Amino acid sequence: MALALRSGLHCCRFDAEYVFFDLAADRYFLLSGVAANRFGNFVSGRASAADREHLLASDILAEVSGRAMREGRDLPTVTTSLIDAPIADAPLGTTVASLWAQRRVRRDLRLRSLADIVGTFCDERFSTSSGNDKVCGEIAAAFLRARRYAPAIDQCLTRGIAMKRMLMRRGCAVSLVFGVTMPFAAHCWVQAGETVLTDPLDIVLHYQPIFAV
């Protein structure tokens, strides 16, 4: 049997340390010191039997059948943000829809697990193609305008899930990205290709993507 990151666990490296995102538990944790060295040995293919045993016992790795370890989904590096440039006001109806979408997400986050909510983005009922610039611009503008009427601080998860839901329903394929930085902080945003839809570019560039859907 091969070894891989256990299901639902995602990671990225910062120098000699590794930050992990456990989607099922909705938590982040850090490996440093000896534990980080053991995991680094595994990633580089130099793990000893003791390294592998420790990582299995720590619930970092799991036995799998013929599956290589991946640390996350490949994403284009963002180079621009829609909201850094002048952006036209969104239609009132789209703005109201964005407010209701965020209200629904706040309710869902109280009642359902993050893993369950994220899992719905794989629903085959939603047929998506590449991002439509006009639709992405309208919805990005709506969420920006909505910040005048709803809490905006520490709402990145609510905003990101709500925006992705609205764009999926309009047939746009975008990524909801979770990122981390050190000293530890976490953030999430929505991007279409190399373009950020939820935040100024300089904010997003502080973070290293750890998980995207």
C-alpha positions as CSV (number, residue, x, y, z in Angstrom):
1,M,0.0,0.0,0.0
2,A,1.2,3.5,-0.8
3,L,1.0,6.4,1.6
4,A,-0.6,9.8,1.0
5,L,-2.0,12.7,2.9
6,R,-5.2,11.5,4.5
7,S,-8.4,12.5,2.8
8,G,-9.4,16.1,3.5
9,L,-6.0,17.2,4.7
10,H,-4.1,19.9,2.7
11,C,-0.8,21.5,3.4
12,C,1.8,24.1,2.3
13,R,5.4,24.8,3.3
14,F,6.9,27.8,5.0
15,D,10.7,27.4,5.2
16,A,11.1,24.4,7.6
17,E,7.5,24.3,8.8
18,Y,4.3,23.0,7.3
19,V,0.8,24.5,7.8
20,F,-2.1,22.0,7.4
21,F,-5.7,22.7,6.7
22,D,-8.0,19.9,8.0
23,L,-11.2,20.5,6.0
24,A,-13.3,17.9,7.8
25,A,-12.4,19.4,11.2
26,D,-12.4,23.0,9.9
27,R,-9.1,23.8,11.5
28,Y,-5.5,24.7,10.8
29,F,-2.4,23.3,12.5
30,L,1.3,23.6,12.3
31,L,4.1,21.0,12.0
32,S,7.5,22.3,13.2
33,G,10.7,20.8,14.5
34,V,11.1,17.1,14.4
35,A,7.6,16.5,13.1
36,A,8.2,18.8,10.2
37,N,11.5,17.1,9.5
38,R,9.7,13.8,9.3
39,F,7.1,15.1,6.9
40,G,9.7,16.8,4.8
41,N,11.6,13.5,4.5
42,F,8.3,11.9,3.3
43,V,7.7,14.6,0.7
44,S,11.2,14.3,-0.6
45,G,11.1,10.5,-0.7
46,R,13.6,10.0,2.0
47,A,11.3,8.9,4.9
48,S,12.5,6.2,7.2
49,A,10.2,3.5,8.6
50,A,10.1,5.5,11.8
51,D,9.1,8.7,9.9
52,R,6.3,6.9,8.2
53,E,5.1,5.2,11.4
54,H,5.0,8.5,13.2
55,L,3.1,10.3,10.4
56,L,0.6,7.5,10.2
57,A,0.1,7.5,14.0
58,S,-0.3,11.3,13.9
59,D,-3.1,10.9,11.4
60,I,-1.1,13.0,8.8
61,L,-0.8,10.1,6.3
62,A,-3.0,7.3,5.4
63,E,-2.6,4.1,3.4
64,V,-4.0,4.3,-0.1
65,S,-4.0,2.2,-3.2
66,G,-1.8,3.5,-6.0
67,R,-2.4,7.2,-5.3
68,A,0.5,9.7,-5.3
69,M,0.6,12.4,-2.6
70,R,-0.6,15.8,-3.8
71,E,-0.4,18.9,-1.7
72,G,-3.2,20.8,-3.4
73,R,-4.9,21.8,-6.6
74,D,-2.8,23.7,-9.1
75,L,-3.9,27.3,-9.5
76,P,-2.8,30.1,-11.8
77,T,-0.9,32.8,-9.9
78,V,-3.1,35.8,-9.6
79,T,-1.9,38.9,-11.4
80,T,-4.8,41.3,-11.2
81,S,-8.0,42.1,-9.4
82,L,-11.3,43.3,-10.7
83,I,-11.9,45.6,-7.8
84,D,-8.5,47.4,-8.1
85,A,-9.7,49.1,-11.2
86,P,-12.7,51.5,-11.4
87,I,-15.8,49.2,-11.5
88,A,-19.3,50.2,-12.4
89,D,-22.1,50.0,-9.8
90,A,-23.9,46.7,-10.0
91,P,-27.6,46.5,-10.7
92,L,-29.6,46.9,-7.5
93,G,-31.2,43.4,-8.0
94,T,-27.8,41.7,-8.2
95,T,-26.6,43.6,-5.1
96,V,-29.7,42.5,-3.1
97,A,-29.2,38.9,-4.4
98,S,-25.6,39.0,-3.1
99,L,-26.8,40.2,0.4
100,W,-29.3,37.4,0.6
101,A,-26.7,34.9,-0.6
102,Q,-24.4,36.0,2.2
103,R,-27.1,35.8,4.7
104,R,-27.9,32.2,3.6
105,V,-24.2,31.2,3.9
106,R,-24.0,32.6,7.5
107,R,-27.0,30.4,8.3
108,D,-25.5,27.4,6.6
109,L,-22.2,27.8,8.4
110,R,-24.1,27.6,11.7
111,L,-26.0,24.4,10.7
112,R,-23.6,22.5,8.4
113,S,-20.0,21.6,8.3
114,L,-17.6,23.4,6.1
115,A,-16.7,20.2,4.3
116,D,-20.4,19.6,3.6
117,I,-20.8,23.1,2.1
118,V,-17.7,22.8,0.0
119,G,-18.8,19.4,-1.2
120,T,-21.8,20.9,-2.9
121,F,-19.5,22.7,-5.3
122,C,-18.9,19.3,-7.0
123,D,-22.6,18.9,-7.7
124,E,-23.0,17.8,-11.3
125,R,-26.3,19.7,-11.6
126,F,-24.2,22.9,-12.1
127,S,-22.7,23.1,-15.6
128,T,-19.8,25.6,-15.7
129,S,-17.5,26.8,-18.3
130,S,-14.7,29.3,-18.2
131,G,-15.4,32.6,-16.4
132,N,-17.7,35.1,-18.3
133,D,-16.0,38.5,-17.9
134,K,-19.3,40.4,-18.0
135,V,-21.0,38.1,-15.4
136,C,-17.9,38.0,-13.2
137,G,-17.7,41.8,-13.3
138,E,-21.3,42.3,-12.4
139,I,-21.2,39.9,-9.5
140,A,-17.9,41.3,-8.2
141,A,-19.4,44.8,-8.3
142,A,-22.5,43.6,-6.5
143,F,-20.5,42.1,-3.6
144,L,-18.4,45.3,-3.4
145,R,-21.5,47.4,-3.3
146,A,-23.1,45.1,-0.7
147,R,-20.3,46.0,1.8
148,R,-22.0,49.3,2.3
149,Y,-25.0,47.5,3.8
150,A,-23.6,44.3,5.5
151,P,-20.6,43.5,7.7
152,A,-17.4,43.2,5.7
153,I,-14.7,42.6,8.3
154,D,-13.8,38.9,8.9
155,Q,-16.4,37.8,6.4
156,C,-14.1,36.4,3.7
157,L,-15.5,32.9,4.0
158,T,-19.1,34.0,3.9
159,R,-18.4,36.3,1.0
160,G,-16.4,33.7,-0.9
161,I,-18.9,30.9,-0.6
162,A,-21.8,33.2,-1.5
163,M,-20.0,34.6,-4.6
164,K,-18.9,31.1,-5.8
165,R,-22.5,29.9,-5.5
166,M,-23.9,32.8,-7.5
167,L,-21.3,32.5,-10.2
168,M,-21.8,28.7,-10.5
169,R,-25.5,29.3,-11.0
170,R,-24.6,31.7,-13.8
171,G,-22.4,29.1,-15.4
172,C,-19.0,30.5,-14.5
173,A,-16.2,28.3,-13.4
174,V,-14.3,30.1,-10.6
175,S,-12.2,28.9,-7.7
176,L,-12.8,29.4,-4.0
177,V,-9.3,29.6,-2.6
178,F,-8.1,29.2,1.0
179,G,-4.7,30.7,1.8
180,V,-2.4,31.0,4.8
181,T,0.6,33.1,5.7
182,M,3.1,33.3,8.6
183,P,2.9,34.6,11.3
184,F,-0.2,32.6,11.0
185,A,-3.3,34.1,9.4
186,A,-5.8,32.6,7.0
187,H,-7.9,34.1,4.3
188,C,-10.1,33.0,1.4
189,W,-11.0,34.6,-1.9
190,V,-12.6,33.9,-5.3
191,Q,-10.6,34.0,-8.5
192,A,-11.3,33.4,-12.1
193,G,-8.1,32.3,-13.8
194,E,-5.5,34.9,-12.8
195,T,-8.0,37.5,-11.7
196,V,-9.2,38.0,-8.1
197,L,-12.9,38.9,-7.7
198,T,-13.3,39.5,-4.0
199,D,-10.2,41.4,-2.8
200,P,-7.5,43.8,-3.8
201,L,-4.5,42.0,-5.4
202,D,-2.1,43.2,-2.7
203,I,-4.1,41.5,0.0
204,V,-4.3,38.1,-1.7
205,L,-0.6,38.1,-2.6
206,H,0.2,38.0,1.1
207,Y,-1.2,34.4,1.3
208,Q,-0.1,31.1,-0.1
209,P,-2.9,28.9,-1.4
210,I,-3.4,25.7,0.6
211,F,-6.8,24.5,-0.8
212,A,-9.1,25.4,-3.6
213,V,-12.3,24.1,-5.0
